[in-house]
């Protein structure tokens, strides 16, 4: 029986046919760990206490490497039960907390104030409406009771446990819904946890269990079957179950042998009995809730509560100490439209009717909108006008979008006006160049000053942004290939200084001003007018007439290199921190001998010596940098920096250095080459404990193996092999020939060494400031043309921005807006439920009070509903769209506007509030700090004009300071780029492009939670 079969069965059986039996797995999404997860927590606590080690050393208790280390420790000590023994929970609980008082206090602290998840609300709804009368549970918490009370505060129910055994024999209570606590209630009982305590049910509750299940069915969720007392009752009484025993397990999970034998017996005598794989407790209960077709506003409608859940973004930060000029102008007048009903039904037909005319027109919902007078409209559209022509405003809800027909008409108006000027010529969409600005470039090309114009709508206002660029022509008159043209443009624009960019912006600003008064685009009575002065901020000499926009300056986040939060061991420069203080995980494990990182290699025979020589440079001290980068420091050797050795094999090591014939490899097909690499990974995997990181070397000669030239088949060698290695438990680092030959060997050493250290489960640094009860999620999408499917990629990060898990899920029924896929409510809920469960499984006792979701595209109502349903019980949810490409730019000046534009770009951390729901943040920009270039400006890359991220809030209540500081912090948490001070995107989204490619590979396993480090 699958999940869908069960739902149909549950629906047809009607009211009070089944009792539910809940184990600890039913409470995971409310933040209460399973018994199995607690076993690892107890082991962690005992290990850390005995070895004087911080629990941060083994923080991720779902990690295979962490579990191996812990189990090896306990296996080395006599008398401990073997792994997965049924007595592990009771044994390690008693060993961790020897007294019953301490054990009860631990449980009380663990379950206190936990809020019901969506599944508990749905179960409460089923009980209130008579579909389920009794719930049996081994759990100590009050989540089921609280779920009932949240939906119906006056609903009566009875709770039976050892504290009120006498009530279990009472008569006259059949009308009440009941909850039976088989191991006790944390509020009243002596809780059962040790081996002796778990041996038997109290006689009265046991008798009630036998009588109650007679003539019914039982649905078991989240229970492992490890209690002798409960399993005995089921084994002895299963024949009395009229509607069978349905045992639910998590997809991909397994049942123990005793449960398997029980289910085989009952399935032989009862056809309704089955083992059912489910997506999770919340998901299956929500489907049960939907099946009974009785809606509840709290369950279905709480996500709409925007007035409480979405607050205006406010800032209290300091303002910049200099004048800031943007490239954006505020509209002072926009044209009304003329409109009429029409029988024209397509844009193609509209263009045919309008051919040869210069009428600015658009089709929308059976009407044509025009920027033209009535006489010309009648002339052109004669025979297609079905109503009176009226002057009409555009419905903001429908048309005021970046891609709306109204903005399209405004673009047409701008183009119509500018194309009438002799010195301006259009190219591409909304780009114009100056004919008299031609200069020579690189002997073969002509270069022209150009500008792209971008209209956008924010907070009921229209804006015009000017983006200076260049137009390129080949001297011989031939067309420049598109890729080559963009390369030339990027090369030119990336070399501009702040002052030069301001000069170009000033040029186009003046060109657009009419009669020294304003920027105006006019056609007959239709006028689009912008202020002639751009939006700006601050400045000691600013005039009151200048349009103002509020800006703020945030400091560069500091990184910490000591778990005890030693204020002296912090710096904004991560590389300086590593050199001075060592990675932060050195402070986790002062009592542990740090083993060398073991490297294995796959390389062609003619290249292996060069590769090994390159790797051995990682051990060398005194590698100087070949650039004036204020961030990079001389590389001083792996062991000196990381306080851990690097074990590199020699080429005669048959186990860890796999060499293949380069000439033969060049002669084979791509598929054969991939298969050869996979065989090598298989060999390494058979001795996986001997390898921390596998290095695969790809020389330039193998370029044809890397990816499809046409891109149709989605193939990417790097991604396919990494995914295969992930499935085999092998972390892989690719090295290409270009990195070995790179001019700045110091930069290469830093990038490679930080990546190897992180892949080998190392923790390099933490933010100096973070909230421990916060988690971060990144959501992105991909579309595979070959497979014809959309994939949702979700990534989970802890409070420090350290990657934990990622899940790639095939979207069964995507909703498309333009070319972008989006999840419907059910899939959004399932994705977020999986991530929430993964968080609690990796950190069983960590409370989660706030979760921040980053996404590159807007959040739809379907997604908001699904995400917030999955996060029921977490009050502080933040849904943020972070858009990398935005039309906004800003120019940094001195303290006064009259000081002129500065040479260097705007400062990193500059933030401009656009609306109550949105702001711009420059994650790329200049920094002045003693850990970089002192009073001089450090600017990553040296030149070019940085563009900001545009951040929009769809849900949440945090202050602007919190949101900006988190984003800035997360730009410094990509350990795969340790040779760089920061990335432009936060780490939550920085992997999005990589995951987009990976999700299309044949090797991917959808709906599986991957350890994040395999993808670094």
N, C-alpha and C positions, 0 to 999 in steps of 0.2 A: 504494500500500500504506500503510495506516495502522499505528499502533503495535500495535493488537490483532491485525491480520493478521500482522504480523511475528512476534509472540510465538507464534502458532499454528504459523507456518512453522518457527521455531527449534525448537520442541518436537518437531515431527514429523520433522525432518531427522536428529535423533539426534546421537551423539557424533562429535566431530572433523570436522564438516562445514564449519565456518567458522573462519577466523582472525580475530582482532580487530585493527583498525588504529586506534590512538589518537593524536589530536592534543592540543594544549594545552587544548582545551575539556573534556577528560576529567579534568583536574586542578583545575579551577576550584573545585569544592566542597571540595577539600582545602586551598584557600588559595593555590594557585599560579596566577598570572594567565595568560591567553591571550596569544599574540603580539600580537594586535590591541590588547588592553588595555595591554600593555607599550609599544606605540608611543606611546600617549597619555601614559603615565608618563614616557617619555624626553623627549617634547615639553615636558611640565610642568617637568621638572628643568632642561632647557636654558633655557626661558623664564625661570624663577624665578632661575636663576643669572645670566643676562644682564641682567635688569632689577632685581636686588637685591630680589626679592619673596619672601615666605614661601610655601611650598607650600600653606599653609592657604588662600591666596587662590583656589586652584583645586583644592580638595580633592576634590570629587565629579567624577571623570573620566568618569562616564556622563552628566553634565549637558549638555544641548544648548548652553546658554549658555557653559559652560566650554570646550567643544570649539570653538565658533565663535571665541571670543577667542584660543585657542591657534592655531587654523588661520590666522586672519587675520594673526597675527604671523609665522608661517612663510611664508605666501603673499606677504608683503611683502618677503621676502628672496629674492634670485635663487638659482637652482641647487638649491633644495630640491625633492624629488619631489612630485608632486601628491597630493592626498588620495586614499587607498585604493590608491595605487600598490603593486604587488607587492614593490617594493624598500624600502618605507617601514621595515619592521622592521629589516632589516640596516643601512640607512642611518642611522636615528636611534640605533640601539644603538651603532654605531661613533662617531657624533658625540657621544653622551652619555658613552661610555667608550672613549676612543681606543685604548687598549692591550688586547691579548688577555688579559693578566694581570688587568686590571681587570674585563674582561667576564666572565672565568671566576669571579672572586671574587664578582661580583654574582650570578651564577647559583647559585653554591654557597650563598651566604647566603640566597637566595630559596627554595631547595628543602630546605635542611637542616632536619632534625627535623620535617618535615611528616608528619602521620599520615594513613593511608588513610581515605578516606570510605567510606560504605556501598557505593558502586559498586565500589570496588577490592576490598572484602571479597567481594562477590558474584562478581566476575570471578575472584578467587583460588579460590573454591569451585568454579566451573565448570572451572577448570584442574586442580585437585586430583582432581576426579571424572571427568576424561577427556572432558568436553564441548568443551573448547577446549584445543588443544595449543600453539599459538603466538600470541604477541601482538607486533605490530610497533608501534613508537611513535617519534614525533619528540621525545618529552619527555625531559628530562634527569633527572627525578626517579626515586626508587625506590619509588613508591607501589604499583605492581603487585607487586613483589617483597615488600614489607612486608605487603601484603594476604594473600599466600600464607603467609608466615611466621607472621602472627598467628593464622591458622586452624590451621596445622599446622607447628609449629616444626621438625619433622624432614623435611619434604617437600623432595625434591631438585628443582632446576631449574637451567637454564643461562641466563646473560645474555651475549648477543653484542653487542659494540660495537667501535669502532676500537681499543680497548685490547687486545682479544683476537681479532683478525680470524682468526688461524690456526684457532681453534676452530670457525669457521664451516664449515670444510671437513672437519672430523673426521667419521668414520663411527662407527657403533655408538652414536649418541646419540639415536636416534629415539624411545626410550621416555621421554626426559626432556621435561618441559614447558619451553618456551623463550620468552625475551623478547629481542627484537632492538631495540637502541637505534640508530636511524638517524642521529641527530645527536650521539650520544655520551652517556656516563654521567658525571654531574658528579663522581663519586667518583674516576674513573680517567682519563678522556679529556681530550684537547684539544677543548673543546666547539665546535660549528659554529654560527656566528651571523652572520658578515658575508656579503655577497653572494658573494664568491669561495668561502668555505667551504661555502656551501649549494648550490653548483652540481651536485655529483655525489655519489652514494653510493660508498663504497669498493667496489671491484670484487668482492671476495669476498662481502660482504653482499648486494650487488646480485644476484650470481649465485644466492645462497641464496634470496633473495626470489622470483626467477623460478621456481626449481624447487619451492619450498615451496608456492606458491599454486596450482600446477598441479593441477587436479582438485578444487579446493575452492571455497569462497566467501569473500568478505571483507566484514566489517562495519566500516564506517568511522564513528567517533564523534569529534566535537570537532576535526575537521581541516578547515582552510580550503581546502587544495589550492593553496597558494602556493609550494611548492617545485618547482623545475624538475626536479630529479633524480627525485623520487618520482612526480610526474605523468607524466613520460616513461615510466617503467617500467610504470605502470598503462595508459597509452595504447597501449603496444607489446605488452602481454601480456594484455589483458582477455579475449581469446577463449579463453584457457586456464582461465578461471574456470568450473568446472562448475556451481557453485551461485550464480553471479552476484556482483554487486557491490551491496551495500546501503549507501547513503550516508545517514547520519542527520544531521539538522540540528535545531537548537532550534526549537520552535514559534514562528512569527513571523519566523524567520531567513531568510536568502537564501544562495544559492550563487553563486560567481563564474561568469563566462561559460565558462571553460575546463572547469570541473567539469560545467557544464550540457551542454556539447557531448559530453563523455566519456559521461555518463549516457544521453544520447539514443542514442548509438551502441550501447552495451552493452545497453540495454533492447530494442533492435530484434532482437538475436540471443539474448538470454537472458531468459526470462520471470520468473525469480526476482530479477532486478535491479530496484531501485527506489530512489527518494528517500523517506525516511520522516521525518516530523516527530515529535519526541519531547519529553517534558517535561524531560528532562535526563539526564545520564550516570547518576547514582545511581538515578533512577527506572526507566530502561530495563533496567539491569543487575539491579535487584531483581526486576523482572518476569521476566527470564530465569531468575534464581535460583528464583523460585516455580514456573516452568514445568517445571523438571527434577524437582521433587517429591522432593528429597533435602534434608532440613532440616539446619540447623547451629545449635547452641545459642548460639554467640557472636553470630551475626547476629540470631536471633529472640529470644533470651532475655536479652541483656545489660541491657536496660532494667529488668528485674526486680530488679537488684542494689541494692536500696534500702539495705542496711546500709552500703554504701560510698558511695552517691550521695545519700542523704537523711540528714543529720545533725541532731541537736537544735539549735534556735536558742538561742544563748547571748549574753548581754549583759555587758559590762564598763564600760558608760557610768556617768556620775555619776547619783546619785539627785536628784530635785527637792528644793529647799530649803523645801518647804511641804507641808502635809497635803493629801492628795487623797482625796475621798470619791466612791465610785461610786454608781450607782443600782441595783446588782445584789447579790443575796443568794444565799448558798450553801445548797443543800438539805441538811438534816441527816437527813431520813427521807423515803423515797418508798414508796408503797403497792405491795404485790404485787397480782396480778390473779387473779380466778377465771376459768377457761377450760374450754371443752369443744368437742368436734367437733360440727358442725352440718350440716344439709342446706340451710341458707340460703346462697344463692350471690351475693347482691348487696346493696349498701347500701340500695337502694330497698326491698327485701323486709325487711331488718332494721328500717328505720324504720317500715314498715307493722306489723310484729309488735310493735314497742316503742311504738307510738303510744298516748298517754294515760298512759304510765308514765314514771317518772323514773329509769329504770335507765341508768347510764353504761356504754355497750357499744360495741364496735368489732369489725369483721369483718376477719380476716386469714388467708389461706392455709387456708381450710376450718375455722377455729376462731373462736369468739366469745370475746372477752376482756371481762370486766366488772369494775366496781368496785361489787359488790353481794353480799349474802349469798346462800347456796345456796338458802334457802327462796324468796326473791323471784325468783331466776333460774328455778327450777322452775315457778313460777307463771306467769311471763311467757312463757317459751320452751317451754312444754310441747308435746311433739310434734316439736320441732326439735332436741332434745338427743340426740346419737348416741354419747356416751361419758360416762364418769364426770366429774363436775365437780371440778376440782382447783385448788389454789392454785398459781399458775404465775408464774415470772419471765419477763420479755420478752427474747428474743434480741437482744443489743445490736447485732449486725451488721446485723440487719434493721430494727429498730424505733426505735433511739435516734437519730433524725434530727429536724431542726426541724419536718418535716411528717409525722412518724410517727403511727401510730394511738395509741401510748401517750401521747405529748405531747398529742394531741387529747383523750384521756380526762382527763389532768391539767387541761387547760383547762376541760373540762366540770365537773370537781370544784370548781375555783375559782369558776366561775360559779354552780354550785349553792349554794355556801356564801354568796357575797356577795349573791345575789339574795334571800336570806332576811333580809337586814338592811333595816330600814325606810327608811334615809336614802340607800341606794345603789341606783341603777337602771342596767341595762345598755343599751348602744347599740352598734351595729356588732358586730364580732367582738372579744371580749376587751377591750372598752372600757366603763368605768363612770363615772357622774357622781354628784355629791352634790346631792341635791334641795334642801338648805338653803343652797346657795352661790350662788343666783341673783343676778346683778347686771345692770344695764342696759348695753347696748353700742350706741352709734351710734343712739339713739332707737328704732330698729326691731327690735332684737334683745335676747334674753336670753342671758346668758353664764353657764355653770356650770363649776366646777372639775371636771376629769375626769382619768382615768388609763388608759393602755393597759398591759396586762400581757403580758409576753413570756417564755416558758420556753424555754431553750436548753440543749443538752447539749454539754459540752466536757470532754475528757480524763477520761471515766468519771464525771463529776459533772454534776448538774443545777443550773441557776441560774434565778432569777427576776429580771427587770429591770422596773423601774417607769418608765414614760414619762409624766410629767405632760402634760396637754393641756387642751383646753376642749371643752365641748359647746355647740352653738348652737341656739337656737330663734327663730323669727320670732314677734313679738308677736301678730300677727293669726291665728296658728295654722296658716298655710299652710306647706307644706314648702319648705325652702330648696333651691334647685337645687344639685346636688353640687359643681359647679365653683365656684360662688359661696361655698358653705359652706367649702370647702377654702381659698379665698382669705382668708376671714375668719379662719379658724383660724391660717393661716400668718402673717397680719398681726399677730395677737395674740402668738403664741409668739415671733416674731422680735424683738419689742420687750422681751422679758424680760431682765433682768440676771441675772448669776450668782447673786447673793444671793436674788433673787426666785424663781428656779427651785429653789434649795435649800429655800426655805420650802414650796413646793408638794410637793417630794419628801418633806420631813419630815412634812407633813400626811398623805400617803397611807401613809407608813411606819407612823405611829402608828395609823392607822385599821385596819391589817391585824394589828397586834399584839394577841394575845388575852391578857387578864389580865396585861399587862405582862411577859410572859415570852418569847413567840416568835410568829413568823408561822406560823399553822397553818390548814390547810383539812382538815376532818374530816367524813367521812360514814360512820357506823357504825364498823367497824373499819379503814376505809381512811383513812390519814393521810398528808398531804403537809405536811412541816414544813420551814421555812426559818429560818435564824438571824435574830434580830430586828435585828442590827447588820449593815449592809451591808459589802461588801468595801471596804477602804481601804488607803492606802499612806502611809508616812512619818509625820511629825508628832513633835515633841519630846515630847509628852505622851501618846502613844498607849498604850493599855492592851494587855497581853499577850493578853487575851481577845478582842480585836477581830480578826475574820478579815482576813488580810493578803494583798495581791497586789502583786507587785514592779513598781515603776515606775522609769522612767529619763527623763532630760531631755537632748535633743539641741539643739545650737546651730543657729541659722539659717544656711543655706548662703550662702557668699559667691560673688559673680559676678566674673569677671575681664574686664578691658577692654584687655588687652595680651597678644599672642601669646607674648612672652618671659617670661610669668608674673611680671611685676613685682609684688612683694608690695604696693607702694604703690598700684597701680591696681586695687584690689579693693574691693567694698562689698556689703552685703546689699541695698541699695536700687538697683535697676537704673537707675532714672531719674536718680538722683544720679550714677551712674557714667557714663551717656551725656553728661550735661552737663559733668562734670569731665574725662572722658578720651576721649570719642567712642566710637563702636562699635568692637568689637575688630577688625573687618576693616580699619579704618584702619591698624592696626599690621601687617597682612598685606602692604600694598602701598604702602610709603613711596616707591617709585620710580615709581608709576603715577599718571597724572592721572585723577582720579575724575570720570567723566562725570555729568552731571545725570540724574536719573531722569525718563524721558519718560512722561507721562501722556496717555492718550487717554480720550475721553468718549463715552457714549451717553446722551442725556437728551431729555425732551420740550421743545418750543420755549418753553413758558410757565414752565419751571423752570430752564433752562440758566443764566441770569444768576445766580440764587440759588446754584446748584451751584458755578459758577466762583468766585463770591465766597467761598463756604465753603472751597474748595480753596486759594484765595490766602491765607486766614488761616493756613495752614500755614507760610507764609513769614514771617509777622509775629512780632516779638519782644514779650515782655512780656504774654502772655496769662495773667492771674492765675487761680488756682483759686477756686471758689466754695464750697469745703467745708473742713472741718478735718481732712482726710485727711493723716496724717503721711507717707504714701508719696509722693503727688503733689507735684511741684514746679512753679513757674511755667514755662510753656512759652516757650522763648526763641528760637523760629524754626528752621525745618528745617535750613537750611545751617549755622547756628551749632551745632546739636546733632549733626548727622550728617556734617558736613564734606563735604557733597555737595548740589548744587543740585537743584531741583525744577522741571521744565519742564512748565508747565501750558498747554494750548492756549487760544487765545481762540475765541470762537464762530464766527469767520469761517474757521477752519482746516478746510477740507473733508476733509482726510485723517485728522485726529485728533479732530475734534469732530463727531460724527454726531448730527444733531438731527432729531426726527420730530414730526409734528403731534399734539399732546396730545389735541385734541378727537376726531380720527379714531381715535386709539388707544383712547380710552375706548369707542368704539362697536363695536370688533371683538371677536371671541371670544378666549378665552385661547390657544387653539392658534395663532391668527393673530398674537397678540402675541408669543408665543414664537418663531414663525417670523421675525418682523420683527427681534427681537433677534439671532437666529442669523445673519441676513443681515448685520447690522452687524458681528458678530464675524468673519464671513468677510471683510468688507472690511478690517478691521483686520489680519487674519492675512496678507493679501496683502502688507502692508508691516510685517511683524512686527518687523523690526529697528528700526523707528521708535517702537515702543511697549514699555515695560517693564511697565506695569500699565494695564489698561483699567478705567475706573470706569463702572459702570452705576447710574444714579440711579432709584430707585423712589419716587414720591410716594405719599402716603396714598390718593389717589384710585384707585390701581391695586391696592388691597388684594385685590380679587377674583381677581387674576391669580396671587397668591402660592402658594396651595395649595388642595387639595380641602377643602371644609368637612367632608365626612363621612369623609375620610381613606381611603376604600376604594381609590382609584386610585393611591395612593402619591405623587402628583405634588407636587413642591416646586420653585417657580420658581428659587430660589437654587441648589439642587443641580443641577437639569437644565442650567441655563445654565453653571455652573462646569464641569460635566463636558464640555459641548460645547466650551467654551473650552480645556479641557485637551487635547482631541483636536486642536484647531487650533493648539496652542502659544501660547495667549494666557492670561496670568494676570489674574484678574478680582477686583475689589474692589467689592462692593455698598455703596451708601450709601442709607439710607432717610431720609425727611423728619424722622423723630423725632430722629435724631442731629444734624441741623442745628439743630433747635429745642431741643436739650437744655440744661438750666439751667446745667450746668457745662461751658463750652466748653473749658476747660483739659483736662479729662479726655478729651473727644472728640478734641482735637488730639493728645494723647499716644497714644491708642488707634489713631487713623487713621495717624499718621506712622510708628509702629513697624511696623504691618501693611504699609504701602506699602514701607518700606525692606526688610523681610524678603522680601516677594514679588518685589522687584527683585534677588533673589539676595544681599541684604545679610546679614551675620552680626552680630547685635547684641551678644551677650555669650556667654561660656563659663563653665561652673562653674570656680571657682578650683582645685578638686581633682577629678581623675578618673583612671581607669585607662585608658590608651590602647588596651589589647587587649580591651576590653569593648564589647559591642553590646547594645541593648535592642530588644525586640519587644513590640508590643501586639496581642492577639488579641481580636476581638469577633465577634458573630453578629447577623444580621438575618433577619427572615422577611417575605417579600412575600406578603400575602394575595391580591393581584390575580394575581401570577405563579405563586403556589403553590410557591415555591422558597425554600430557605434559602441564605444567603450568608455566607461567612466573610470577614471583613475583617481584614487583617493589615498592621501598620505597622512599619517598620524605622527605628531611630534609631542614630546612632553613639555613641561613648563620651561625648560632651558632651551627649547628649540632643537633638541636632539631627536633625530628620526627614530621611530620605533617600528612601525609597520606600514606597509602599503598594500592595497588591494586593487586589482584590476577586474572590473565586472562588465560583462557583456550586457548592454542595455537592450532588453527585449522589445520594448515599445517606446522608443524615444520620441520626443516632441521636438520638431525642428522650427527654429526661428531664423530665417535666412539660411545660412549654411551651417549654423551651429546647432548641435544636438543638445537636448536638455532631458533630465529625468522626470518622469511622472512621479506623483506622490509616493506610490508604493515602493518604487525602486529607490527613491531618495531616502525613504525611511529605512529600507533594508540596508543600504550602504552605511548610513550613519549609525544604525544599531550595531552593525558588525564592528565598526571602528570603536564605538563606545565599549563594547565587550572586550575588544583587544586591549584597550587601555587598562581596564580593570584586571585583566588576566596578567598583564605584564607588571602591574604595580598593585597587588591585591589589597593592600590596606590604605592606599593613597586616596584621600577624598578629592572629588572633582566637583568644584563649585562653578567653574566657568570654562566655556569652550568657545574658541574663536575659529571661524571657518573663513578661509580665503578662497576666492574663485576669480578667474580672469574674465568671465562673462557675467551678465546680470543674473540675479536670482529670480526665477519665476515663482508665482504663487504656489504652484505644485511643489516645487523644491522646498520652499519655505515651510509649507505644511508638513511635508515628509520629514525634513530635518528636525523641526521642532517637536514633532510627535516622537521621534526616536530619542530625543533628548529630554523627554518629560522627566521632571524631578530636578533638572538642573536649571536654576532660575536665571542664570546669567549666560545668555547665548548671544554671540556676536556674529552676524553674517555680513561680510565685507567683500565687495567686488574691488579687485585691484587691477586696474587697467594700465598696461605698460605703455601703450601708444596713445598719446594725447597731443592736442594741438597747442597746448600752452608752452611758452618758453619765458624765461626771465633773465634780465640783464642786471648784473651787480654794478653799482656805482660806489662812490665814496659816501661820506656822511651826508653830503649835499648833492642834489641833482646837478648843480653847476660844477661839481668836481669832475664830472665826466665819467664815462664807463671805465671800470677797472680793467686791468689786463687779464685777471683771472676770473673764472666763471663763478656763478652763484655758489653759496656755501651748501655743503651737504647738511641735511637736517632742516633746511628752509621749508616752511610749510605755509601754504596760503589757503585760507578758508574760502571755498567757492559758494556753498549753500549750507543750510543747516544739516544736510545729509552727506555732504561731500567736501573733500579737501585735496589739495595737491601737496605731494611731499617729494622733495629732491633727495633721493637715495644715492645719487651720483652728483658729486660736486667737490668743491675745495674744502680743505680742513687745515686749520692752523693749530698745531699742538706740539708740545715739546717732545712727544714720543714719535713724531714724524719729522717735520722739518723746522720745528720751533716756530718762530714768528713768520717764517716764510710759508707760502701756500703749497700744500701738498694736493696735487690733482692727479688722480689715477688716469693714466693715458696722456697727460700733459696738455692736450688741446681738445677742441671740440666743444659744442654747446650741449649741456646735458638736458634731457627732457625729464619731466617729473612723472611720478606715478599718480594717476587719478583714482582716489579711493572713495567709494560710495557705500554708505551704510544702508542695509535693507532690514536690519534687525539688531537691536542691542542698546546698551545704555552707558557704556564706558565713556570717560572723558576723552577729548581729543589728545591730551597728553599721553594717556595710556595707550591709545591706538598707535600714535606716531612712535613712541618709544619701543613698542613691541615690534613694529615693522623694521625700524632701524636695527634693533637687536637681531632680528631674524635674518637680515642681510649679511650678518657676520658668522652665521652658523652652518655654512656649507663647507664641511671639512674636506670635500673633494677639490676645493680651490684654496688650499692653505697658503698658496703663494700670492694671495690677493687680500687686501684689507677688507673688502666687502664685495658683494654682488649687487647688481641693481635691483633684482627681485628678492623678496624674502625667500628663505629656503623652502617655505611651504609651497611656493609656486616655481622655484628655480628649476626643479626637476621635471616640471610639467612637460616640456618639449621632449626630454629624454623618455619619459614614461609614455608619451604619445606614440613615439616610434616603437618602443618595446611592446606596447600592448597589441601591436599588429603582427608580431612574429608568430610563427607556427608553434614555437616552444612555450608560449605563455599558457599558464593555467589560470583560468578565470575563477573568481570568487575565493581564491586562496590568499591567506594573509602571509605576505612575505616579510622576512626580516629586512629592514631598510638598508642595512650595511651591504647587502649583496648587490645593491644597485648603485653604490657610490662609484 
